[in-house]
Amino acid sequence: MLGCVLLCSSAFAESTTVFNPSSAQACLGVENDADRLRCYDEYFHVKKATPKEDLLYSSEKPIAESLLDSRWELSENSKLGTWNVRSYKPIYMFPAFWTSKKNERPSSPNPQNTVTEDQNLDSTEFKFQLSLKTKAWENIFGDNGDLWLGYTQSSRWQVLNSEESRPFRETNYEPEASLVFRTNYNLLGLDGRMLGVTLNHQSNGRSDPFSRSWNRVMLNVGLERDNFAIMLRPWYRIPESDKNDNNPDIENYIGRGDLTAFYRWNNQDFSLMLRHSLRSGDKSHGAVQFDWTFPITQKLRGQFQYFNGYGESLIDYNHRANYVGLGISLMDWF
């Protein structure tokens, strides 16, 4: 499985995507160096560059592109066309992912989803995440409004647990569809660049009593300034029948919204995620996650992750613990 992860990540990094950029500036948003060069080739070989573009892109220092623009192709000059597979959420591997409190007997208010016998788990496991997205429809409403399809998968592998035959403890699957619009306003010194709505499904693909899942409609608000960006995501859970609900109180633990802040400094990236149930009393729960990615060599980057609170994974949605991970970053937020 580890070989598959490395192979898939390598194949993604060396993709042969065919780009259809509307401008040379759009190629600035392509993360991979080889893909970025191919994007420039496709644009300049198909379209005749204007004198202004020749001057701009022959200079030693290209113009800077905003963080959210590079991630969502918001401006018309950033458009790369449809069906180009790109990274979405961070892609990483943590050979060491440690928890302060193992959840050996997952529970739920639904009796069908409560484990009655302790599992034999290790405190340290292997965690990895893959995340991709592609634009399925561009400029739906005039010159604005793009439909994106995304998929994220994160796994927690008990690779050192030989007594239990090294099982995958938990894998979360998260497909989604997002309609994203370009915006232009200023709020508290930040530039409001995007507004989106997302239909999101998340599940662990397991049978009872370990099954966990939910569906949400999310609002996405993106603001930025220079090398700083914020993404605010309040959401509404689509109700399920009491009999089929694996986790009827999940909103009171994983929450009803989150906020992620990103900052880039000196070739290092920092992100902070905060989420909360937006309730008081015994329904007041949440989580915080901090990530730091840093250069190791010219091509290799390391990543440190710290999580505290509820819902590090779906099976642990109502389980509170500290988690610390250290490993390799393959793709970051921006």
Buried (B, 14 or more C-beta within 10 A) or exposed (E): EEEEBBEEBEEBBEBEBEBBBBBBBBBBBBBBEEBBEBBBEBBBEEEEBEEEBEEBBEEEEEEEBBBBBBBBBBBBBBBBBBBBEBBBBBBBBBBEBBBEEBBEEBBBBBEEBEBEEEBEBBEBBBBBBBBBBBBEEBEEEEEBBBBBBBBBBBBBBBBBBEEEEBBEBBBBBBBBBBBBBBBEEEEEEBBBBBBBEBBBBBBBBBEEBBBBBBBBEBBBBBBBBEBBBBBBBBBEBEEBEEEEBBBBBBBBBBBBBBBBBBBBEEEEBBBBBBBBBBBEEEEEBBBEBBBBBBEEEEEEBBBBBBBBBBBBBBBBBBBBBEBBBBBBBBBBBB
